[in-house]
Amino acid sequence: MAKYKFQPDYSSYTLSSPASELEPTYDVIVIGSGYGGSIAVSRAARAGQKVCLLEKGKEWKIGDFPEKELSAIGELQMTVHDKKRVKGNPTSLYDIIISPDVAILQGSGLGGTSLINANVGLDCETRIFEDEVWPQAFRDDLDQFNRVDRKRVYDMLKPKPFPEFHLESDNLPKLNAMETAAKHIADIEDLETRSIFKRPPLYVNFANTDQNHVGIAQPACINCGNCCGGCNTGAKNSLNMNYLPDAKAHGAKMFTMFEITHVSRNTDKDVWRVHYICHDKNPSKGVGPFVEAKVVILGGGSIGTTNILLQSQTNGIELSSNVGKRFSTNGDTIGFSYNGETKIRPAGQELSTIRKKGKGPGPCITSVIDLRGLPGKELHESYVIQDGTPPSSVDGPYKFLLRWVDSGTDTTPGEDEWREFGRHLSGKGWKNSLAFLSMSHEDATGELRLDEKNGRVWVHYPNVGEGENFKKVKDGMTNATRALKGSFVANPFWGGFAAKFRDTKGIITVHPLGGCVMAENGSNGVVNHAGQVYKGDTDELHPGLYVVDGAVMPRCLGVNPSMTISVVAERCMRLMALQHGWNIDYDSKKMISIYNTSAPS
């Protein structure tokens, strides 16, 4: 257990500034701190701009993320369509939005959803960019996009696969299970297993590091499996470990608990006004209820950014009639293999447990059955299946779902019935269970609309769950479960108890895309190829107003989207610098050092 002893002391590690330090004007204001927003604030700061970032959520100290169910419930905010906020407040970490056909889970905090995502840095298929929904200028720039912008993302996020030998060569049971499932699927598709079974690049640190590339100490991953609940060790390369500290080192100011309502134009001063509600108990005095800047960059994600633009449109800003349209769930779905033959280590473990016993489940995702680009298959037939590990904070509900609510459909009827029944009855069946996460291709025809009851956007996407892509994924997950000799449990919202109760095949997405898509003009989209916002349904552009996040994606990506979103954001910032005459100093080595490193006694 020697590798567990290195643990940086993050108690004094703070990125955000007190709300009282907010100034009335900046050169650049960045809204949101997900992948797009964090990249924007880093690059604007490196360009020497006076820049601030405004984030709705709180700053989370490493070590403070909830690991128990009750503490996690306390950090849950839930909004239901056509109702006022059901639970929580705008600064709670886990943000759930429930619409009739689509439920969305996203993170709220300094670092956005990177705080609670599954760390996967896969590129989308090259065929994605052959689609003419992308503006011609974007498609003409793919060489720079793939060589220059992509390298800059890799240099900051440092994605790498789960290593062959990690923590005393612990052989993760779920990796073996996924390889077994991949072999079965490869046999069905007449393929070699190695052509579809892969270890994807992860935003995770696997070696003790006294100082990473932006000056932050990081321990090696200890396989606790709590990636999607929030990493309490500091091993996860979430945005608070790279782009955000880089921005701070180059002079950016970051303020949390600022909920942006809308933007407006101050024509007298030729600047944008960013209107906000401050949830901090000590708000800035003498500033507000807005701050001003010549350049405003929206990086609040598909939901946050679209919400702000729809509210801005309501308040008089002339925007495209396409705001909110072309929303996509990214073909997300989940499923479960329950009560298979072998133990899996199905859920994350609290740090106190993992440090005593070791042998955790591993990072949330460690492998992928990659069914993209197969011979003779069209793009819309592509999908991926990844292993999943729910965090310890949902261990109880996860167990309850599989044991008592929906124990699934036996994929090997007639085989070992009594053993299966015995494992189910004793509770051992849950220990032999594996979660699957999948992304595929739906047609991105959903719409985000403002809800009059709660002021947030909701998803209008009737019958999205009836798409052939979800049926194809269900068949793939069933085949994977059959290889493990388990019972297949479908996403409860799509094919389980909730779907039957509601008579609707609902979708749960953690990768909402679109709503402010890029296009040739405002009659087809909301922003141009560089993220600049159109003025109405024309090709005229609002000066200094940009979107640089997943909202600009004009189609489904069919894989974890963070890498694509990040490379698009880097491209937007490269072009923004050219437009404004900025010089982004990519070679600067400024670092912050605001904490001490120590080993636990």
Buried (B, 14 or more C-beta within 10 A) or exposed (E): EEBBEBBBBBEEBBBBBEBEEBEEBBBBBBBBBBBBBBBBBBBBBBBBBBBBBBBBBBBBBBBBBBBBBEEBBEBBBBBBBEEEBEEBEBBBBBBBBBBBBBBBBBBBBBBBBBBBBBBBBBBBBEEBBEEEBBBEEBBEBBEEBBEBBBEBBBEBBBBBBBBEEBBEEEEBBBBEBBBBBBBBBBEEBEBEBEBBBBBBBBBBBBBBBEEBBBBBBBBBBBBBBBBBBBBBBBBBBBBBBBBBBBBBBBBBBBBBBBBBBBBBBEEEEEBBBBBBBBBBEEBBEEBBEBBBBBBBBBBBBBBBBBBBBBBBBEEEBBBBEBBBBBBBBBBBBBBBBBBBBBEBBBBBBBBEBBBEEBBBBBBBBBBBBBBBEBEEEEBBBBBBBBBBBBBBBBBEEBBEBBBEEBBBBBBBEEEEEEBBEEBBEEEEBBBBBBBBBBBBBBBBEBBBBBBEBBBBBBBBBEEBBEBEBBBBBBEBBBBBBBBBBBBBBBBBBBBBEBBEEEEBBBBBBBBBBBBBBBBBBBBBBBBBBBBBBBBBBEEEBBBBBBBBBBBBBBBBBBBBBBBBBBBBBBBBBBBBBEBBEBEBBEEEEBBBEBBEBEEEE
